[in-house]
Amino acid sequence: MNHYPAFLTLTDKPCLIIGYSHRLSRQAEHLSEARAQVTWISPTQPSRNLESVNVIVCKQPIDELPANLDDFWLVVAETGSTEMDKKIADYCYSHKIFCNLSGSATDSTFQTPAIVDRSPLMLAVSTGGSAPTLSRVIKNRLEAYLPSAYSEVAQFIESNTQRVAEKFTSRTERSRLWHRLLLDNISQLNHANGVQVLEEKLLAALDATTDEKDDAQKQSQIGQVALVGAGPGAPDLLTFRALNLIQQADAIVYDRLVSPEILDLCKPDAERIYAGKAKANHAIPQPEINELLANLAREGKHVVRLKGGDPFIFGRGGEEIETLAAQGINFQVVPGITAASGCAAFSGIPLTHRDHAQSCIFVTGHLKDGSINLNWRELTDPTQTIVVYMGLTGLESICTELINAGRSKETPIALIERGTTRHHQVHTGTLHTFAADIRKKSITAPTLLIIGSVVTLRQSLNWYD
Ligand SMILES: C[S@@+](CC[C@H](N)C(=O)[O-])C[C@H]1O[C@@H](n2cnc3c(N)ncnc32)[C@H](O)[C@@H]1O
């Protein structure tokens, strides 16, 4: 991160605009809306009507630095002269005055973002001056996503903060109440009556009897664990339920395969605990993870145990909830897109197909004592697709054992590297030469194998590349 994002309180603070351009007119408006005391030194009278926005315009040529620059908290300049812009920037820098020059991101000490104004809700989008068009494109998309009704929603919350604090004394309780009210009614917030819906629900919560409130409070103080499938990597492959739980969690215990983009979705104050597990490098041993989840829930936390793919497919999710069940802790399981589905879809390889495969089996190629413990004879049906998780290390052995058990050496096979992510790559071949081909390449985990004639469909169905 090259910049520190912040919103400034500029009420009654003197701010200066120097130069003339449409961009400066917009900055004058924004500063005046933020109730700053705005002075604008301009060589020409601004064409925009600025009477309504409380800006003092000083019409004068800009051939020297304004005498009273030290009086201002911040300066926005675009004089049309690179030399004068630089002089202003240097002066501001040496006098610790924040300065923005439209022509030079490097000489500026702050950037003016593209904004979506739903005051008091405000969204600012910035690329630090490096790609302003991208900021504007994103801002326009956000404008469409957040209709103006959100302004009323934000005002409603602001005006009820005190009332809620009187009834719900703990910060956690208040945060959970608002979270629940907003998420339960999210689809209505876009509509004109969104605030009315919120108001009814809030009144019901505030009018709850002490007993009801005690019950609700007790309920909210009981911790719980959600075992959540984070999918194979791409964040937009999460389910809605997974997203809601991640955004509400007080603590997130996550695996190596959970992408950083997904972790960024959690609350900023949520505790993040890395539970590991690269091959032979478990950051926390499994029995300790099981106990950790139980302990966090006993502290009253809403815990999300985030696992790559689906928690019940080679994810040891069963063991984790066995401990929770034995200790009487509330839990739920949220399915995720397993690597087999994600990798197959993004590679254009249907796992079943009327003309190729009528069944599909998921197996683990994990080595135990140097060999793979699979019933090879059961894997010889040419109309069955085999998906091998954790099969890279044992690839040679998998190919040889399948051929020895009777599967044709010409059987197509695909290895999918970092499936569904932007590094997604597919390598294809046939059983008898594939291991040797792969050995010559540099492959990055995680990888998945798909074996069977469905792999040939990729030639016509591949869409992701
Ligand atoms: C311990 S298993 C967990 C599987 C997970 N629970 C699921 O449902 O996908 C980890 C293995 O899943 C496979 N895997 C997970 N994500 C993958 C991805 N994005 N691309 C390829 N393989 C992946 C790899 O074989 C990896 O070694």
The ligand as an ORCA input file, in Angstrom:
! r2SCAN-3c Opt
* xyz 0 1
  C      -6.339    -31.382      1.695
  S      -7.070    -31.391      0.146
  C      -8.418    -30.361      0.419
  C      -9.466    -30.493     -0.629
  C     -10.607    -29.517     -0.417
  N     -11.309    -29.787      0.799
  C     -11.567    -29.502     -1.608
  O     -12.742    -29.861     -1.445
  O     -11.144    -29.106     -2.686
  C      -5.992    -30.381     -0.761
  C      -5.863    -30.811     -2.206
  O      -6.968    -30.346     -2.966
  C      -6.551    -30.066     -4.288
  N      -6.807    -28.657     -4.558
  C      -7.364    -27.762     -3.744
  N      -7.498    -26.566     -4.343
  C      -7.009    -26.723     -5.606
  C      -6.875    -25.860     -6.716
  N      -7.260    -24.583     -6.662
  N      -6.310    -26.354     -7.840
  C      -5.921    -27.638     -7.918
  N      -6.038    -28.498     -6.896
  C      -6.567    -28.063     -5.746
  C      -5.064    -30.370     -4.354
  O      -4.930    -31.707     -4.793
  C      -4.667    -30.221     -2.902
  O      -3.484    -30.936     -2.615
*
